[in-house]
Amino acid sequence: MSAKPRAASIGDFLASPGFARAYSLTVLGSVFASYLIEHTAGRVTYVTIIVGLCAIGIAVMVARRREVSILRLMPTTLLLFLGWALASTYWSTDGTQTFVNWVSLAAIALLAVVIGHIRDTLQTVRALGDVLRVLLSLSLATEVLSGVLLDTPFSFIGVQGNLAQLGPIQGIFGTRNMLGFVAVLAVITFLIEYRTQSVRVGLSLYSVILAGTLAAFSDSPTVFAIAIGTGAAVGALALVRHTRPEHRTAVQLSLGAAVVLALLIGYFARHPIIRFLGAGTDFSLRVDLWNLMVDLVRFHPVEGWGWFGPWAKTEFPFNAINVQLDETHATGLNAYFDVLLQLGWVGVILFAAFAGIALVRAWMVASERRSVVYAWTPLILVTLLIDSIFESFTLTGLGWLMLVLCAVRAGQSRSWRENLETETISLPPASSASL
């Protein structure tokens, strides 16, 4: 008689709001601190943590099965992208490695889907804000200890100890570009916290200053571009939200045309822009890498060379690229070109559809709903998609987690599934005559 109540109590515990918050904090903290965990406790430890969180996440979804609609579990485009990546095991140069990397991709996606269903947008913002405050504070403390107090690098976690020279610094995230990327995500999250009055004003002020300072000291050449793009998105979204409903369509179309025009101007004026940013050498290395990747895509234009995520440096074509460039690249430094190389044009189309539809859905929700918390999802997506031009962070780890989480969040508010469910619910019961 005691077995059934015990099973019921475990299910109630897994479905409780308190456990949902603890689980979200643990997932976000583990994935965002993945570099620190791997370089202090080892990769096996990190993999064990992710496997355990996936198992718990599945149990949580089972406990909440009455609240979860199968139709709205995840975006169709995400399912198609994962399916195509899995199919690439059949033509990959190393099918076993491709499958292992696909499992890693699917595991992080699973964690994002679980969080997307057990936490609403404000709760997600609060959880991410708490995690980023701790990790960015730890990054600053580490840099002060390494660069000021001890004046020695912490090579085992990639900290070079350059804080006294005002950067570049890496914090606990391994590279300056990753630190800058996380800092921009943090600024957006902290400002949304402030606007929704989710935390005390003093804590919000500390958080924004902390993230802004670390972004500046990272001296990342991509932070400036991300900040400009995200700032423009903030202005555009504010304009749409303050436009009368009957005029919003015209404003949205005008903004879309402006984005296309800006992209064209940015392409044709790319050399002056690069000189202005002072990133000529850094960007020229990227251009050489991308050109070589495009050349190799021509051998497998439709299906690509197989999914690897982070490059397997001993596998072709990644080893050939590094040998020819005399470099040790671990990614293609561009998510779109990386997908093109590994999954071909089919993969690029699926990835673009997945990210693009998520952005459109999130943008429409944020422009129509009154609460400012709905602005978090499209602004995070804009940051991810802009950063994807310069890095491949959105294909693995914390970048992939945030992309899937935002896509799930956007799909819950605006989706063809929502209309389908509404129509199904509204259908009258069949009469006995019709049977």
C-alpha positions as CSV (number, residue, x, y, z in Angstrom):
1,M,0.0,0.0,0.0
2,S,2.9,2.3,0.5
3,A,4.3,1.9,-3.0
4,K,1.6,3.9,-4.7
5,P,1.6,6.9,-2.4
6,R,5.4,7.0,-2.6
7,A,5.3,7.0,-6.4
8,A,2.7,9.7,-6.3
9,S,4.8,11.8,-4.0
10,I,7.8,11.5,-6.2
11,G,5.7,12.6,-9.2
12,D,4.4,15.5,-7.3
13,F,7.9,16.5,-6.2
14,L,9.2,16.4,-9.8
15,A,6.2,18.4,-11.0
16,S,6.5,21.0,-8.2
17,P,7.4,24.7,-9.0
18,G,10.3,24.5,-6.5
19,F,11.9,21.6,-8.3
20,A,11.3,23.3,-11.7
21,R,13.3,26.3,-10.5
22,A,16.1,24.2,-9.1
23,Y,16.3,22.2,-12.2
24,S,16.4,25.3,-14.5
25,L,19.2,26.8,-12.4
26,T,21.2,23.6,-12.5
27,V,20.9,23.2,-16.2
28,L,21.7,26.8,-17.0
29,G,24.6,26.8,-14.5
30,S,26.1,23.5,-15.8
31,V,25.9,24.4,-19.5
32,F,27.1,28.0,-19.1
33,A,30.0,26.8,-16.8
34,S,30.8,23.9,-19.1
35,Y,34.3,25.2,-19.9
36,L,35.2,25.6,-16.3
37,I,33.8,22.2,-15.4
38,E,35.6,20.4,-18.2
39,H,39.0,22.1,-17.4
40,T,38.8,21.5,-13.6
41,A,36.9,18.3,-13.1
42,G,37.3,16.7,-16.6
43,R,35.0,16.1,-19.6
44,V,33.7,12.8,-18.1
45,T,32.3,14.8,-15.2
46,Y,30.6,17.3,-17.5
47,V,29.1,14.5,-19.7
48,T,27.9,12.7,-16.5
49,I,26.2,15.9,-15.4
50,I,24.4,16.4,-18.7
51,V,23.3,12.7,-18.9
52,G,21.9,13.0,-15.4
53,L,20.1,16.2,-16.2
54,C,18.6,14.7,-19.3
55,A,17.3,11.7,-17.3
56,I,15.8,14.0,-14.7
57,G,14.3,16.2,-17.5
58,I,12.6,13.2,-19.0
59,A,11.2,12.3,-15.6
60,V,9.9,15.8,-15.1
61,M,8.2,15.8,-18.5
62,V,6.5,12.4,-17.6
63,A,5.4,13.8,-14.2
64,R,3.9,16.9,-16.1
65,R,2.5,14.9,-19.0
66,R,-1.0,16.2,-18.5
67,E,0.3,19.8,-18.9
68,V,2.4,19.1,-22.0
69,S,0.9,18.9,-25.5
70,I,2.8,16.6,-27.8
71,L,1.9,18.8,-30.8
72,R,3.6,21.8,-29.1
73,L,6.6,19.9,-27.6
74,M,9.1,21.4,-30.0
75,P,9.3,23.3,-33.3
76,T,9.0,21.1,-36.4
77,T,12.0,22.8,-37.9
78,L,14.1,21.8,-34.9
79,L,13.0,18.2,-35.4
80,L,13.9,18.3,-39.1
81,F,17.3,19.8,-38.4
82,L,18.1,17.2,-35.8
83,G,16.9,14.5,-38.2
84,W,19.1,15.7,-41.0
85,A,22.1,15.9,-38.7
86,L,21.4,12.3,-37.6
87,A,21.0,11.1,-41.2
88,S,24.5,12.5,-42.0
89,T,26.0,9.5,-40.1
90,Y,25.5,7.5,-43.3
91,W,27.8,9.7,-45.4
92,S,30.1,11.1,-42.8
93,T,33.8,10.3,-42.9
94,D,33.4,9.0,-39.3
95,G,29.9,7.8,-38.6
96,T,30.6,6.9,-35.0
97,Q,32.0,10.3,-34.2
98,T,29.1,12.0,-36.0
99,F,26.6,10.0,-34.0
100,V,28.3,10.8,-30.7
101,N,28.3,14.5,-31.6
102,W,24.7,14.3,-32.6
103,V,23.8,12.8,-29.2
104,S,25.5,15.8,-27.6
105,L,23.5,18.2,-29.8
106,A,20.2,16.4,-29.0
107,A,20.9,16.2,-25.3
108,I,21.4,20.0,-25.0
109,A,18.2,20.5,-27.1
110,L,16.3,18.2,-24.7
111,L,17.4,20.3,-21.7
112,A,16.2,23.4,-23.5
113,V,12.9,21.9,-24.4
114,V,12.3,20.8,-20.8
115,I,13.1,24.3,-19.4
116,G,10.9,25.8,-22.1
117,H,7.9,23.8,-20.9
118,I,8.3,24.0,-17.1
119,R,9.2,27.7,-16.9
120,D,7.5,30.8,-18.4
121,T,9.4,33.7,-19.9
122,L,9.8,35.7,-16.7
123,Q,10.9,32.7,-14.7
124,T,13.4,31.8,-17.4
125,V,14.8,35.4,-17.3
126,R,15.1,35.3,-13.5
127,A,16.9,31.9,-13.6
128,L,19.3,33.0,-16.3
129,G,19.9,36.3,-14.5
130,D,20.8,34.5,-11.2
131,V,23.2,32.1,-13.0
132,L,24.9,34.8,-15.1
133,R,25.4,37.1,-12.0
134,V,27.3,34.3,-10.2
135,L,29.4,33.2,-13.2
136,L,30.3,36.8,-14.3
137,S,31.2,37.7,-10.7
138,L,33.3,34.6,-10.5
139,S,35.0,35.6,-13.8
140,L,35.8,39.0,-12.4
141,A,37.2,37.6,-9.2
142,T,39.3,35.1,-11.2
143,E,40.7,37.9,-13.4
144,V,41.5,40.1,-10.3
145,L,43.2,37.2,-8.6
146,S,45.2,36.2,-11.7
147,G,46.0,39.6,-13.2
148,V,46.3,41.9,-10.1
149,L,46.9,40.0,-6.9
150,L,49.0,37.1,-8.1
151,D,50.1,38.5,-11.5
152,T,50.3,35.0,-13.0
153,P,48.1,33.3,-15.6
154,F,45.8,30.5,-14.8
155,S,46.6,28.4,-17.8
156,F,44.5,25.4,-16.8
157,I,41.3,27.5,-17.3
158,G,42.6,29.7,-20.1
159,V,43.0,32.9,-18.0
160,Q,45.9,35.0,-19.2
161,G,45.9,37.5,-16.4
162,N,45.7,40.7,-18.5
163,L,43.3,42.6,-16.3
164,A,46.0,45.1,-15.2
165,Q,46.6,45.9,-18.9
166,L,42.8,46.4,-19.3
167,G,42.4,43.2,-21.3
168,P,41.8,41.2,-23.2
169,I,40.3,38.9,-20.5
170,Q,38.6,35.6,-20.7
171,G,37.0,35.0,-17.3
172,I,35.9,31.4,-16.8
173,F,34.6,31.0,-20.4
174,G,37.9,30.1,-22.1
175,T,38.1,32.9,-24.8
176,R,37.5,36.6,-24.9
177,N,34.9,36.2,-27.6
178,M,32.9,33.8,-25.5
179,L,33.1,36.1,-22.5
180,G,32.0,39.0,-24.6
181,F,29.1,37.0,-26.1
182,V,27.9,35.9,-22.6
183,A,28.2,39.4,-21.3
184,V,25.9,40.7,-24.0
185,L,23.4,38.0,-23.2
186,A,23.7,39.1,-19.6
187,V,23.1,42.8,-20.3
188,I,19.9,42.0,-22.1
189,T,18.7,39.7,-19.3
190,F,19.7,42.1,-16.5
191,L,17.9,45.0,-18.2
192,I,14.7,43.0,-18.6
193,E,15.0,42.1,-15.0
194,Y,15.2,45.8,-14.2
195,R,12.3,46.8,-16.4
196,T,10.1,44.0,-14.9
197,Q,11.2,44.9,-11.3
198,S,12.1,41.3,-10.7
199,V,15.1,42.1,-8.5
200,R,16.2,45.1,-6.4
201,V,17.4,48.2,-8.2
202,G,20.8,48.0,-6.5
203,L,21.3,44.4,-7.7
204,S,20.2,45.3,-11.2
205,L,22.6,48.2,-11.3
206,Y,25.5,46.0,-10.1
207,S,24.6,43.3,-12.6
208,V,24.5,45.7,-15.7
209,I,27.8,47.4,-14.7
210,L,29.4,44.0,-14.1
211,A,28.4,42.6,-17.5
212,G,29.2,45.9,-19.4
213,T,32.6,46.1,-17.7
214,L,33.5,42.5,-18.6
215,A,32.3,43.0,-22.2
216,A,34.6,46.0,-22.5
217,F,37.6,44.3,-21.0
218,S,37.1,41.2,-23.1
219,D,38.3,43.4,-26.0
220,S,36.3,41.1,-28.3
221,P,36.1,42.4,-31.9
222,T,32.6,40.8,-32.2
223,V,31.1,42.6,-29.2
224,F,30.9,45.9,-30.9
225,A,29.0,44.5,-33.9
226,I,26.6,42.5,-31.6
227,A,26.0,45.6,-29.5
228,I,25.1,47.7,-32.5
229,G,22.8,45.1,-34.0
230,T,21.1,44.4,-30.7
231,G,20.8,48.1,-30.0
232,A,19.1,48.6,-33.4
233,A,16.8,45.8,-32.6
234,V,15.8,47.4,-29.3
235,G,15.0,50.7,-31.1
236,A,13.0,48.9,-33.8
237,L,11.0,46.9,-31.3
238,A,10.3,49.9,-29.2
239,L,9.0,51.7,-32.3
240,V,6.7,48.8,-33.2
241,R,5.4,48.5,-29.7
242,H,4.5,52.2,-29.5
243,T,2.8,52.1,-33.0
244,R,-0.9,51.9,-33.2
245,P,-2.1,48.4,-34.1
246,E,-3.6,49.4,-37.5
247,H,-0.2,50.8,-38.6
248,R,2.0,48.1,-37.3
249,T,2.0,46.0,-40.5
250,A,3.3,48.9,-42.5
251,V,6.0,49.6,-39.9
252,Q,7.0,46.0,-39.8
253,L,7.4,45.8,-43.6
254,S,9.4,49.0,-43.6
255,L,11.7,47.7,-40.9
256,G,12.1,44.4,-42.9
257,A,13.1,46.4,-46.0
258,A,15.5,48.5,-43.8
259,V,17.2,45.3,-42.5
260,V,17.7,44.0,-46.1
261,L,19.1,47.4,-47.2
262,A,21.5,47.5,-44.2
263,L,22.7,44.0,-45.0
264,L,23.4,45.0,-48.6
265,I,25.2,48.2,-47.4
266,G,27.2,46.2,-44.9
267,Y,28.3,43.7,-47.6
268,F,29.4,46.3,-50.2
269,A,31.0,48.6,-47.5
270,R,32.6,45.7,-45.6
271,H,36.2,46.8,-46.1
272,P,35.7,50.4,-44.7
273,I,33.7,48.9,-41.8
274,I,36.4,46.4,-41.0
275,R,39.1,49.2,-41.0
276,F,36.9,51.3,-38.7
277,L,36.5,48.5,-36.3
278,G,40.2,47.8,-36.3
279,A,39.6,44.1,-37.0
280,G,41.3,43.8,-40.3
281,T,43.7,41.1,-39.5
282,D,41.2,39.1,-37.5
283,F,38.5,39.4,-40.1
284,S,40.9,38.6,-43.0
285,L,41.7,35.3,-41.3
286,R,38.0,34.5,-41.1
287,V,37.5,35.4,-44.8
288,D,40.4,33.1,-45.8
289,L,38.8,30.3,-43.7
290,W,35.3,30.8,-45.1
291,N,36.6,30.9,-48.7
292,L,38.3,27.6,-48.2
293,M,35.2,26.1,-46.6
294,V,33.1,27.1,-49.5
295,D,35.6,25.5,-51.9
296,L,35.2,22.2,-50.1
297,V,31.4,22.4,-50.0
298,R,31.4,22.1,-53.8
299,F,32.3,18.4,-53.5
300,H,29.2,17.7,-51.3
301,P,26.9,20.7,-51.9
302,V,23.6,19.1,-50.9
303,E,24.4,16.9,-47.9
304,G,27.8,18.2,-46.7
305,W,30.6,16.2,-45.1
306,G,28.7,15.0,-42.0
307,W,27.8,16.5,-38.7
308,F,30.7,17.0,-36.2
309,G,29.8,20.2,-34.4
310,P,33.2,21.3,-33.0
311,W,35.7,20.2,-35.6
312,A,37.4,16.8,-35.3
313,K,40.9,18.0,-36.2
314,T,42.1,14.6,-37.4
315,E,39.2,14.2,-39.8
316,F,38.9,15.4,-43.4
317,P,38.0,18.1,-44.4
318,F,38.9,19.8,-41.1
319,N,42.5,18.7,-41.0
320,A,43.0,19.8,-44.6
321,I,41.6,23.2,-43.9
322,N,43.9,23.7,-40.9
323,V,47.0,22.4,-42.8
324,Q,46.4,24.7,-45.7
325,L,45.8,27.7,-43.5
326,D,48.6,26.7,-41.0
327,E,46.1,27.2,-38.2
328,T,44.3,25.1,-35.5
329,H,40.7,26.2,-35.9
330,A,38.2,24.2,-33.8
331,T,35.2,25.7,-35.7
332,G,34.4,27.6,-38.9
333,L,34.1,30.8,-36.9
334,N,30.7,31.2,-38.6
335,A,27.6,29.1,-37.7
336,Y,26.1,29.4,-41.2
337,F,29.3,28.3,-43.0
338,D,29.8,25.6,-40.5
339,V,26.4,24.1,-41.1
340,L,27.0,24.5,-44.9
341,L,30.2,22.6,-44.7
342,Q,28.9,19.8,-42.4
343,L,25.2,19.5,-43.6
344,G,25.2,21.1,-47.0
345,W,22.6,23.4,-48.4
346,V,19.7,21.3,-47.0
347,G,21.2,21.8,-43.5
348,V,21.6,25.5,-44.1
349,I,17.9,25.9,-45.2
350,L,16.7,23.9,-42.2
351,F,18.8,25.9,-39.8
352,A,17.8,29.2,-41.3
353,A,14.1,28.2,-41.2
354,F,14.5,27.1,-37.6
355,A,16.1,30.3,-36.4
356,G,14.2,32.6,-38.8
357,I,10.8,31.3,-37.9
358,A,11.6,31.5,-34.2
359,L,12.7,35.1,-34.6
360,V,9.6,36.1,-36.5
361,R,7.3,34.5,-34.0
362,A,9.1,36.0,-31.0
363,W,9.2,39.4,-32.7
364,M,5.5,39.3,-33.4
365,V,4.6,38.3,-29.8
366,A,6.9,41.1,-28.4
367,S,5.3,43.7,-30.6
368,E,1.8,42.8,-29.7
369,R,1.9,42.0,-26.0
370,R,2.2,44.7,-23.4
371,S,4.7,43.3,-20.9
372,V,8.3,44.1,-21.7
373,V,9.4,40.6,-20.6
374,Y,8.3,39.4,-24.1
375,A,11.1,41.5,-25.6
376,W,13.7,39.2,-24.1
377,T,13.2,36.3,-26.5
378,P,13.6,38.2,-29.8
379,L,16.5,40.3,-28.5
380,I,18.4,37.1,-27.4
381,L,17.7,35.6,-30.8
382,V,19.0,38.7,-32.6
383,T,22.2,38.5,-30.5
384,L,22.6,34.8,-31.3
385,L,22.0,35.3,-35.0
386,I,24.4,38.2,-35.3
387,D,27.1,36.4,-33.3
388,S,26.7,33.5,-35.6
389,I,28.2,35.6,-38.4
390,F,31.5,35.7,-36.5
391,E,31.5,32.5,-34.3
392,S,29.9,29.1,-34.3
393,F,28.7,29.3,-30.6
394,T,25.1,28.7,-31.6
395,L,25.8,25.2,-32.8
396,T,27.0,23.8,-29.4
397,G,26.9,24.3,-25.7
398,L,25.3,27.4,-24.2
399,G,24.6,29.1,-27.6
400,W,22.7,26.0,-28.9
401,L,20.8,25.8,-25.5
402,M,19.7,29.5,-25.8
403,L,18.7,29.1,-29.4
404,V,16.5,26.1,-28.8
405,L,15.1,27.6,-25.6
406,C,14.1,30.8,-27.4
407,A,12.6,28.8,-30.3
408,V,10.5,26.7,-28.0
409,R,9.4,29.8,-26.1
410,A,8.4,31.5,-29.3
411,G,6.6,28.5,-30.7
412,Q,4.4,28.2,-27.6
413,S,2.9,31.7,-28.3
414,R,2.6,31.7,-32.1
415,S,2.3,28.4,-33.8
416,W,0.1,26.6,-36.3
417,R,-0.3,24.0,-33.5
418,E,-2.1,26.5,-31.3
419,N,-4.7,27.1,-34.0
420,L,-5.0,23.3,-34.6
421,E,-5.6,22.6,-30.9
422,T,-8.2,25.4,-30.7
423,E,-10.1,24.0,-33.7
424,T,-9.9,20.5,-32.2
425,I,-11.3,21.7,-28.9
426,S,-14.1,23.7,-30.5
427,L,-15.4,20.7,-32.7
428,P,-18.9,19.6,-31.6
429,P,-19.2,16.0,-30.4
430,A,-20.3,13.6,-33.1
431,S,-24.0,12.7,-32.9
432,S,-25.2,9.1,-32.9
433,A,-26.9,9.7,-36.3
434,S,-23.5,10.4,-37.9
435,L,-22.2,7.2,-36.7
